[in-house]
Amino acid sequence: MASPEIATVVAERMAPEGEAIARVPGSARVIFVPYAVPGDKLEVEILAAKSSFARGRILRLLEPGPERIAPPCPHHFAPGRGGLACGGCDWQQLAYEAQLRHKRELVRDCLSRIGKLGQTDVAATIPSPQPWGYRNKVQIPFGKEGGRITAGFYAAGSHKIVDFKTCAVQPELSVRIALKVKELAGMFAWPIYEEDSGRGWLRHLFVRTNSEGKALAALVTRTTEFPRREEFVALMRDAFPEIIGMHQNVQPLKTSVILGPLWKTTWGERSIREKVGRFKFLVSPGAFLQINTQAAELLYDAALAAAKSGGERFEQALDLYCGAGTLTVWLASAFPRVTGIEENHDAVKDAWKNAELNGIKNVRFSSGRAEAVLPRLRGGLSGRIAVVVDPPRMGLSQSVLRLLTAPPIKRLVYVSCNPATFARDAAFLCGSGFKLSSVQPVDLFPQTSHVELVGLLDRK
């Protein structure tokens, strides 16, 4: 068996996937190293080598870079520490101001390298008002190790669960709920789901919290049965007066997709109320809501500013992938009328309620996939139309991109959580009559390499 290749490298910059790009001094060979920081001098083990690059893991930190800090979370990777490291946060070792700078550079890199749009203005990243404990939603997998129930987050690049007792980016309430559910799962001897065999019952815990310290909690299970349901609900209510509703989500498929299509309310409220800026929203468990409530306000303000840029006037706007209508309501002041489109039926119900809750009269919502709804609406599009899109990480499908090139659409505001797919889609749109005017990164995911952005594209 060959001995592992060991190299001494210096980390140079961050890559879009969150790793650092490092090189052996004097060599052109690129080595991607997770949890490294620019300026770090490291001893690394080469895990995989290709002709033009390699991947390595840190064995020793020889000299720290100027932006390196000690990660506050005990489950985060630290050079020399044994055991599995949590894969939930990959940038805790970077000082926060450095995170913001590197996220701007990641966006620039994707626009230049993937989209060939290197001349676009990319603004400085807007920081999150709350860089720790900011997540309003958590999905925690359950497993078993040596007969013991585990609950936590997956180690990087695997489905091995890092059992946790604390989490620096979750509210303390979410962590306490998770630890209690793990305790009760053991007490009730619930069968824990096994990924390999597809057997077992309890798969995940879902918790959504709001800024008032209230919570919805749901068990994600393989079947519709719920052993000792009444006893479980009573014990959870007694332990957590903050919980206003408890649910069950059923995911029967052998898949890595966490949530299934069926939601059942086991007790209490169906939805949780949240305040974002001056607006109030009702959100059911499965509906989309930005996970960082305070930073979402800044993101929506950036989208509204892009929509109103230059004082342009539009007869109407479409909001694709609108979720519970949060951004639709936010945009209502800028347009005579706004139509939100969303495929999640429960989210559409929430969206109508949210418009009513905030006294917004000039919005409507249509349920269905954007690919199916847009052709139906296309015949009624006249005058100057603006479209706002906030798609999932994979970006826009080719069919939606083609539909967005319709002549009445004069402005596109693209909200993205993935600079790579945004750059790809922006390149297509720029080749189809649009110009990318500006990009504004917003940090909704502190301590990670993920970055949200708002791109403004206008018809040439």
For each residue, the residues with C-beta under 8 A, 3 or more apart:
1:
2:
3:
4: 45 46
5: 45 46 49
6: 43 44 45 46 59
7: 24 31 43 44 46 56
8: 24 25 41 42 43 44 62
9: 22 23 24 25 31 33 41 42 44 56
10: 22 23 25 39 40 41 42
11: 20 21 22 33 36 37 38 39 40 42 65
12: 20 21 22 23 38
13: 20 21 38 102 105
14: 18 19 20 21 38 102 105 106 449
15: 18 19 20 21 32 106
16: 106 109 110 419 420 449
17: 32 449
18: 14 15 34 90 91 448 449 450
19: 14 15 32 33 34 36 55 90
20: 11 12 13 14 15 32 33 34 35 36 37 38 40
21: 11 12 13 14 15 30 31 32 33
22: 9 10 11 12 30 31 32 33 36 40 42 44 56
23: 9 10 12 27 28 29 30 31
24: 7 8 9 27 29 31
25: 8 9 10
26:
27: 23 24
28: 23
29: 23 24 52 53 54
30: 21 22 23 52 53 54
31: 7 9 21 22 23 24 44 46 53 54 55 56
32: 15 17 19 20 21 22 53 54 55 56
33: 9 11 19 20 21 22 36 42 44 55 56 57 58
34: 18 19 20 57 58 77 90 156
35: 20 58 77 79 85 90 93
36: 11 19 20 22 33 40 42 58
37: 11 20 40 64 65 67 68 93 94 98
38: 11 12 13 14 20 65 67 102
39: 10 11 64 65 66 67 68
40: 10 11 20 22 36 37 61 63 64 65 68
41: 8 9 10 61 62 63
42: 8 9 10 11 22 33 36 58 59 60 61 62 79
43: 6 7 8 58 59 60 62
44: 6 7 8 9 22 31 33 56 57 58 59
45: 4 5 6 56 57 59
46: 4 5 6 7 31 49 54 55 56
47: 54 55 56 57
48: 54 55
49: 5 46 54 55
50: 53 54
51:
52: 29 30
53: 29 30 31 32 50
54: 29 30 31 32 46 47 48 49 50
55: 19 31 32 33 46 47 48 49
56: 7 9 22 31 32 33 44 45 46 47
57: 33 34 44 45 47
58: 33 34 35 36 42 43 44 61 77 79
59: 6 42 43 44 45 79
60: 42 43 79 80
61: 40 41 42 58 64 79 80
62: 8 41 42 43
63: 40 41
64: 37 39 40 61 68
65: 11 37 38 39 40 68
66: 39
67: 37 38 39 94 95 98
68: 37 39 40 64 65 93 94 95
69: 93 94 95
70: 78 93
71: 76 77 78 89 92 93
72: 76 92 132 168
73: 76 86 89 92 166 167 168
74: 166
75: 85 86 152 153 162 164 166 167
76: 71 72 73 85 86 89 92 93 168
77: 34 35 58 71 81 85 86 93 156
78: 70 71 81 85
79: 35 42 58 59 60 61
80: 60 61
81: 77 78 85
82:
83:
84: 155 160 162
85: 35 75 76 77 78 81 155 156 162
86: 73 75 76 77 89 152 153 154 155 156 162 164
87: 90 153 154 155 156 157 158 162
88: 153 154 167 169 448
89: 71 73 76 86 92 168 169 447 448
90: 18 19 34 35 87 156 448 449
91: 18 94 99 447 448 449
92: 71 72 73 76 89 168 447
93: 35 37 68 69 70 71 76 77
94: 37 67 68 69 91 98 99 102
95: 67 68 69 98 99
96: 99 100 127 131 446
97: 100 101
98: 37 67 94 95 101 102
99: 91 94 95 96 102 103 443 446 447
100: 96 97 103 104 124 125 127 443
101: 97 98 104 105 125
102: 13 14 38 94 98 99 105 106
103: 99 100 106 107 125 441 443 449 451
104: 100 101 107 108 122 123 124 125 441
105: 13 14 101 102 108 109
106: 14 15 16 102 103 109 110 419 449 451
107: 103 104 110 111 122 419 439 441 451 453
108: 104 105 111 112 118 122
109: 16 105 106 112 113 419
110: 16 106 107 113 114 115 419 420 422 423
111: 107 108 114 115 117 118 120 122 419 423 426 436 439
112: 108 109 115 116 117 118
113: 109 110 423
114: 110 111 420 423 424 427
115: 110 111 112 423 424 426 427 430
116: 112 427
117: 111 112 120 423 426 427 430 436
118: 108 111 112
119:
120: 111 117 436 437 438 439
121: 437 438 439
122: 104 107 108 111 438 439 441
123: 104 126 438 439 440 441
124: 100 104 441
125: 100 101 103 104 441 442 443 451
126: 123 295 298 302 440 441 442 443
127: 96 100 131 443 446
128: 131 134 292 294 295 443 444 446
129: 294 295 298
130: 133 134 292 294 295 446
131: 96 127 128 134 443 446 447
132: 72 168 169 446 447
133: 130 168 169 170 171 172
134: 128 130 131 169 291 292 293 294 295 446
135: 138 169 170 171 174 291 292
136: 171 208 209 210 211 274 289 291 292 293
137: 206 207 208 209 289 291
138: 135 167 170 174 178 205 206 207
139: 204 205 206 220 258 259
140: 151 152 153 178 204 205 206 207
141: 151 152 153 154 159 161 203 204 258
142: 149 150 151 161 182 185 192 193 202 203 204 205
143: 149 150 151 161 192
144: 147 148 149 150 192 194
145: 148 150 161 163
146:
147: 144
148: 144 145
149: 142 143 144 182 185 186 192
150: 142 143 144 145 161 163 182
151: 140 141 142 143 161 163 164 178 179 181 182 185 205
152: 75 86 140 141 161 162 163 164
153: 75 86 87 88 140 141 161 162 164 167
154: 86 87 88 141 158 159 160 161 162
155: 84 85 86 87 158 160 161 162
156: 34 77 85 86 87 90
157: 87
158: 87 154 155
159: 141 154 195 256
160: 84 154 155
161: 141 142 143 145 150 151 152 153 154 155
162: 75 84 85 86 87 152 153 154 155
163: 145 150 151 152
164: 75 86 151 152 153 167 175 178
165: 175 179
166: 73 74 75 175
167: 73 75 88 138 153 164 170 174 175
168: 72 73 76 89 92 132 133 447
169: 88 89 132 133 134 135 446 447
170: 133 135 138 167 174 175
171: 133 135 136 174 175 209
172: 133 175 176
173: 176 177 207 209 213 215 240 242
174: 135 138 167 170 171 177 178 207 209 215
175: 164 165 166 167 170 171 172 178 179
176: 172 173 179 180 240
177: 173 174 180 181 205 207 215 217 236 240 243
178: 138 140 151 164 174 175 181 182 205 207
179: 151 165 175 176 182 183
180: 176 177 183 184 236 239 240
181: 151 177 178 184 185 205 217 219 236
182: 142 149 150 151 178 179 185 186
183: 179 180 186 187
184: 180 181 187 188 232 235 236
185: 142 149 151 181 182 188 190 192 202
186: 149 182 183 189
187: 183 184
188: 184 185 227 228 231 232
189: 186
190: 185 201 202 227
191: 199 200 201 202
192: 142 143 144 149 185 200 201 202
193: 142 199 200 201 202 203 222
194: 144 197 198 199 200
195: 159 198 254
196:
197: 194 200
198: 194 195 222 254
199: 191 193 194
200: 191 192 193 194 197 203 222
201: 190 191 192 193 221 222 223 225 227
202: 142 185 190 191 192 193 219 220 221
203: 141 142 193 200 220 221 222 251 258
204: 139 140 141 142 219 220 258
205: 138 139 140 142 151 177 178 181 217 218 219 220
206: 137 138 139 140 217 218 219 220 247 249 258 259 285
207: 137 138 140 173 174 177 178 215 216 217 218
208: 136 137 215 216 272 283 285 289
209: 136 137 171 173 174 213 214 215 272
210: 136 213 214 215 272 273 274 275 293
211: 136 274 275 293 294
212: 273
213: 173 209 210 242
214: 209 210 242 243 244 272 273
215: 173 174 177 207 208 209 210 240 242 243 244 272
216: 207 208 243 244 245 246 247 269 271 272 285
217: 177 181 205 206 207 236 240 243 245 246 247
218: 205 206 207 246 247 248 249 263 285
219: 181 202 204 205 206 226 247 248 249
220: 139 202 203 204 205 206 248 249 250 251 258 259 260
221: 201 202 203 224 225 226 248 249 250 251
222: 193 198 200 201 203 250 251 252
223: 201 250 252
224: 221 248 250 262 264
225: 201 221
226: 219 221 229 232 248 266
227: 188 190 201
228: 188 231 232
229: 226 232 233 266
230: 233 234
231: 188 228 234 235
232: 184 188 226 228 229 235 236
233: 229 230 236 237 246 266 267
234: 230 231 237 238
235: 184 231 232 238 239
236: 177 180 181 184 217 232 233 239 240 243 246
237: 233 234 240 241 243 246 267
238: 234 235
239: 180 235 236
240: 173 176 177 180 215 217 236 237 243
241: 237
242: 173 213 214 215
243: 177 214 215 216 217 236 237 240 246 268
244: 214 215 216 268 269 272
245: 216 217 265 267 268 269 270 271 272
246: 216 217 218 233 236 237 243 265 266 267 268
247: 206 216 217 218 219 263 264 265 266 285
248: 218 219 220 221 224 226 263 264 266
249: 206 218 219 220 221 259 260 262 263 264 285 286
250: 220 221 222 223 224 260 261 262 264
251: 203 220 221 222 255 257 258 259 260
252: 222 223 260
253: 257 260
254: 195 198
255: 251
256: 159
257: 251 253 260
258: 139 141 203 204 206 220 251
259: 139 206 220 249 251 286
260: 220 249 250 251 252 253 257
261: 250
262: 224 249 250
263: 218 247 248 249 284 285 286 346
264: 224 247 248 249 250
265: 245 246 247 268 270
266: 226 229 233 246 247 248
267: 233 237 245 246
268: 243 244 245 246 265
269: 216 244 245 272
270: 245 265 284
271: 216 245 282 283 284 350
272: 208 209 210 214 215 216 244 245 269 282 283
273: 210 212 214 280 281 282 283
274: 136 210 211 280 281 283 289 293
275: 210 211 279 280 281
276: 279 281 293 296 297 300 326
277: 297 300 301 330
278:
279: 275 276 326 329 330 354 358
280: 273 274 275 354 357 358
281: 273 274 275 276 289 324 325 326 329 350 354 357
282: 271 272 273 324 350 353 354 357
283: 208 271 272 273 274 287 289 324 350
284: 263 270 271 287 324 346 347 349 350
285: 206 208 216 218 247 249 263
286: 249 259 263 344 346 347
287: 283 284 323 324 344 346 347 350
288: 321 323 324 344 347
289: 136 137 208 274 281 283 293 296 323 324 326
290: 293 295 296 299 326 444 452
291: 134 135 136 137 444 445
292: 128 130 134 135 136 295 296 444 445 446
293: 134 136 210 211 274 276 289 290 296 297
294: 128 129 130 134 211 297 298
295: 126 128 129 130 134 290 292 298 299 442 443 444 452
296: 276 289 290 292 293 299 300 326 444
297: 276 277 293 294 300 301
298: 126 129 294 295 301 302 442
299: 290 295 296 302 303 415 442 444 452 454
300: 276 277 296 297 303 304 326 327 330
301: 277 297 298 304 305
302: 126 298 299 305 306 440 442 454
303: 299 300 306 307 327 330 331 388 413 415 454
304: 300 301 307 308 330 331 333 334
305: 301 302 308 309
306: 302 303 309 413 438 440 454 455 456
307: 303 304 317 331 334 335 386 388 411 413
308: 304 305 311 312 334
309: 305 306 312 437 438 456
310:
311: 308
312: 308 309 384 386 410 411 458
313: 384
314: 317 335 383 384 385 386 410 411
315: 336 382 383 384 385
316: 335 336 337 338 339 381 383 385 386
317: 307 314 331 334 335 337 338 339 385 386 387 388
318: 338 339 340 341 374 377 385 386 387 388
319: 322 327 328 331 338 339 340 341 387 388 390
320: 341 370 374 387 388 389 390 391 400
321: 288 341 342 370 389 390 391 392
322: 319 325 326 327 328 340 341 342 347 351 365 390
323: 287 288 289 326 327 342 344 347 351 390
324: 281 282 283 284 287 288 289 347 350 351 354
325: 281 322 328 329 340 342 347 350 351 352 354 355 363 365
326: 276 279 281 289 290 296 300 322 323 329 330 354
327: 300 303 319 322 323 330 331 388 390 415
328: 319 322 325 331 332 338 340 351 355 363 365
329: 279 281 325 326 332 354 355 358 360 363
330: 277 279 300 303 304 326 327
331: 303 304 307 317 319 327 328 334 335 338 388
332: 328 329 335 338 355 360 362 363
333: 304
334: 304 307 308 317 331
335: 307 314 316 317 331 332 338 362 386
336: 315 316 362
337: 316 317 362 363 364
338: 316 317 318 319 328 331 332 335 362 363 364
339: 316 317 318 319 363 364 365 366 377
340: 318 319 322 325 328 348 351 363 364 365 366
341: 318 319 320 321 322 365 366 368 370 373 374 377
342: 321 322 323 325 347 348 351 365 366 367
343: 367 368 369 370
344: 286 287 288 323 347 348
345: 348 349 367
346: 263 284 286 287 349 350
347: 284 286 287 288 322 323 324 325 342 344 350 351
348: 340 342 344 345 351 352 365 366 367
349: 284 345 346 352 353
350: 271 281 282 283 284 287 324 325 346 347 353 354
351: 322 323 324 325 328 340 342 347 348 354 355 365
352: 325 348 349 355 356 365
353: 282 349 350 356 357
354: 279 280 281 282 324 325 326 329 350 351 357 358
355: 325 328 329 332 351 352 358 360 361 363 365
356: 352 353 359 360
357: 280 281 282 353 354
358: 279 280 329 354 355
359: 356
360: 329 332 355 356 363
361: 355
362: 332 335 336 337 338
363: 325 328 329 332 337 338 339 340 355 360
364: 337 338 339 340
365: 322 325 328 339 340 341 342 348 351 352 355
366: 339 340 341 342 348 373 376 377
367: 342 343 345 348 373
368: 341 343 372 373
369: 343 372 373
370: 320 321 341 343 373 374 397 400 403
371: 374 375 397 399 400 403
372: 368 369 375 376
373: 341 366 367 368 369 370 376 377
374: 318 320 341 370 371 377 378 400 403
375: 371 372 378 403
376: 366 372 373 379
377: 318 339 341 366 373 374 380 381
378: 374 375 381 403 406
379: 376
380: 377
381: 316 377 378 385 406 408 409
382: 315 408
383: 314 315 316 408
384: 312 313 314 315 408 410 411
385: 314 315 316 317 318 381 406 408 409 410 411
386: 307 312 314 316 317 318 335 409 410 411 412 413
387: 317 318 319 320 404 409 411 412 413
388: 303 307 317 318 319 320 327 331 412 413 414 415
389: 320 321 396 400 404 412 413 414 415
390: 319 320 321 322 323 327 415 416
391: 320 321 394 395 396 400 416 421
392: 321 395 417
393: 417 418 421
394: 391 418 421
395: 391 392 416 418 421 422 424 425
396: 389 391 400 401 404 421 425
397: 370 371 400 401
398: 401 402
399: 371 402 403
400: 320 370 371 374 389 391 396 397 403 404
401: 396 397 398 404 405 425 428 429 432
402: 398 399 405
403: 370 371 374 375 378 399 400 406
404: 387 389 396 400 401 409 412 429
405: 401 402 409 429 432 433
406: 378 381 385 403 409
407:
408: 381 382 383 384 385
409: 381 385 386 387 404 405 406 412 459
410: 312 314 384 385 386 458 459
411: 307 312 314 384 385 386 387 456 457 458 459
412: 386 387 388 389 404 409 429 434 455 456 457 458
413: 303 306 307 386 387 388 389 454 455 456 457
414: 388 389 422 425 426 454 455 456 457
415: 299 303 327 388 389 390 452 453 454
416: 390 391 395 419 421 422 452 453 454 455
417: 392 393 444 450 451 452
418: 393 394 395 421 422
419: 16 106 107 109 110 111 416 422 423 451 453
420: 16 110 114 423 424
421: 391 393 394 395 396 416 418 424 425
422: 110 395 414 416 418 419 425 426 453 455
423: 110 111 113 114 115 117 419 420 426 427
424: 114 115 395 420 421 427 428
425: 395 396 401 414 421 422 428 429
426: 111 115 117 414 422 423 429 430 436 455 457
427: 114 115 116 117 423 424 430 431
428: 401 424 425 431 432
429: 401 404 405 412 425 426 432 433 434 436 457
430: 115 117 426 427 434 435 436 457
431: 427 428
432: 401 405 428 429
433: 405 429 459 460
434: 412 429 430 457 458 459 460
435: 430 457 458 459 460
436: 111 117 120 426 429 430 439 455 456 457
437: 120 121 309 456 457 458
438: 120 121 122 123 306 309 455 456
439: 107 111 120 121 122 123 436 453 454 455 456
440: 123 126 302 306 453 454 455
441: 103 104 107 122 123 124 125 126 451 452 453
442: 125 126 295 298 299 302 451 452 453 454
443: 99 100 103 125 126 127 128 131 295 446 451 452
444: 128 290 291 292 295 296 299 417 450 451 452
445: 291 292 448 450 451 452
446: 96 99 127 128 130 131 132 134 169 292 443
447: 89 91 92 99 131 132 168 169
448: 18 88 89 90 91 445
449: 14 16 17 18 90 91 103 106
450: 18 417 444 445
451: 103 106 107 125 417 419 441 442 443 444 445
452: 290 295 299 415 416 417 441 442 443 444 445
453: 107 415 416 419 422 439 440 441 442
454: 299 302 303 306 413 414 415 416 439 440 442
455: 306 412 413 414 416 422 426 436 438 439 440
456: 306 309 411 412 413 414 436 437 438 439
457: 411 412 413 414 426 429 430 434 435 436 437
458: 312 410 411 412 434 435 437
459: 409 410 411 433 434 435
460: 433 434 435
